[in-house]
């Protein structure tokens, strides 16, 4: 039996290993999201407000507190207060960094212990909050906190079937490595087959050992997000290895090019990809633990505020690659490698975004962020890197709209972005070529739509189960390993696995949305929402461009496409996401804070 026949049969096995994992994770994520939406309506145990009216001392009643509690005259407020001088959204009480805070959300009067406050202020046992004619005493019930255990059962990772997903992923890694090895036998790349298998085996073994240790030692570790990322990364490295070593011919038409030089080039690209994944895996537990146990990201937000435009400026002056890729995004390093700082700028952008909109922002903060974002957007357009803007703009609007409920401003921002898009189209020939290629897609074959048309032809050849690993025709598609990798995945692995890949990105977003419903502070909620939305939007934009639904943007498919900087940046985002999700699952109060609450309670009694 030839390898082509073997690959044609093995395609069914790959579908059996991948599709059930996507179905299990998606089903569990949807069920957990519904459960958490119910839980989000439940008050936090051990903390409440005691309402009283100065005109009627006998009118006293307890009011529950949620992780974020809005007080005002609006019907949507968690605690509704009527009366003169009370704004629709007058104040917010929320849990942040193991403490409770009171913050005014409008220009209306707000008093704490009979003194007016105009900014976020920590509240403690027995503090009196004054809004209009109403007074509220903040009460901490230590006994109720201790009985609840501070880590609610519903906040834990849902049990069941995680082991099945893990086993199927391991089997996929074994089967994929075996197929790569078999496909390299009796070919021009056979000499490298043992090296490739050893590197893949070490990579997969390291990833599995890392998962086993983190899942047992890290409370709140989200296995569904990990399995989704691991499955995407596994498919990615298998596809990239296949593109490098299977069905290859020595380019003898290049004068003076030797076999040793060609092997060296193949090894270099292969090692760049695998080393990037290794770096991401090494950074993953370090970032995870740091984010879960500390508040370092909040402290780094001002630094990221400055770093983001700096990364774009460095790329603008030192970047190269515009002749081949339409944008000068690559900074050449010694040794022939390159660095794409714009991938890391997405992370710093999201951290700044989360810090600005961790609570209902003032008009001043909205203006500051709008100016900052506008400056960065101009720098991105000058690169030009329209793909990054297409990812960051919807991510920013999603976080802003959900965290502030300023839907009118969100709509105006979207309208303004549309105007900027029209101006960019008129000013940037690169954008005009991309759009023309998309518009003329079904009319003619030209240099601007050739990439999409060839990708669609590959998709059409794929069918339900694909043609099998190594049986596709990626050599005819420009930038097949980066921009068009989804088309190659569809052609060789089929529609079922392509849909599974899309489902896995939705699993990551759903798991993140579930964590947001019970997150104990605004920064955590904003960061989780920003990171997950960024990954989802990037995936949808890439897939939309590959299938002709939208113009190509040059954005690469997270965890799957070739790229060292992109792979490392995406693993950092995954680590930040899993770390913040784990932090959102525990309402932990330090021992020092508990002792302080008890002392304050004894002193006041």
Secondary structure, 3 states (H helix, E strand, C coil): CCHHHHHHHHHHHHHHHHHHHHHHHHHHHHHHHHHHHHHCCCCCCCEEEEEEECCEEEEEEEEECCCEEEEECCCCCCEECCCCCCCCCCEEEEEECCEEEEEECCCCCCEECCEECCCCEECCCCCEEEECCEEEEEEECHHHHHHHCCCCHHHCCCCCCHHHHHHHHHHHHHHHHHHHHHHHCCCCCHHHHHHHHHHHHHHHHHHHHHHHHHHHHCCCCCHHHHHHHHHHHHHHHHHHHHHHHCCCCCCCCCCCCCHHHHHHHHHHHHHHHHHHHHHHHHHHHHHHHHHHHCCHHHHHHHHHHHHHHHHHHHHHHHCECHHHHCCCCEEECCCCCEECHHHHHHHHHHHHHHHHCCCCCCHHHHHHHHHHHHHHHHHHHHHCCHHHHHHHHHHHHHHHHHHHCCHHHHHHHHHHHHHHHHHHHHHCHHHHHHHHHHHCCCCCCCCCCHHHHHHHHHHHHHCCCCCCCCCCCHHHCCCCCCCCHHHHHHHHHCHHHHHHHHHHHHHHHHHHHHHHCCCCCHHHHHHHHHHHHHHHHHHHHHHHHHCCCCCCCCCCCCCCCCCHHHHHHHHHHHHHHHHHHHHHCCCCCCHHHHHHHHHHHHHHC
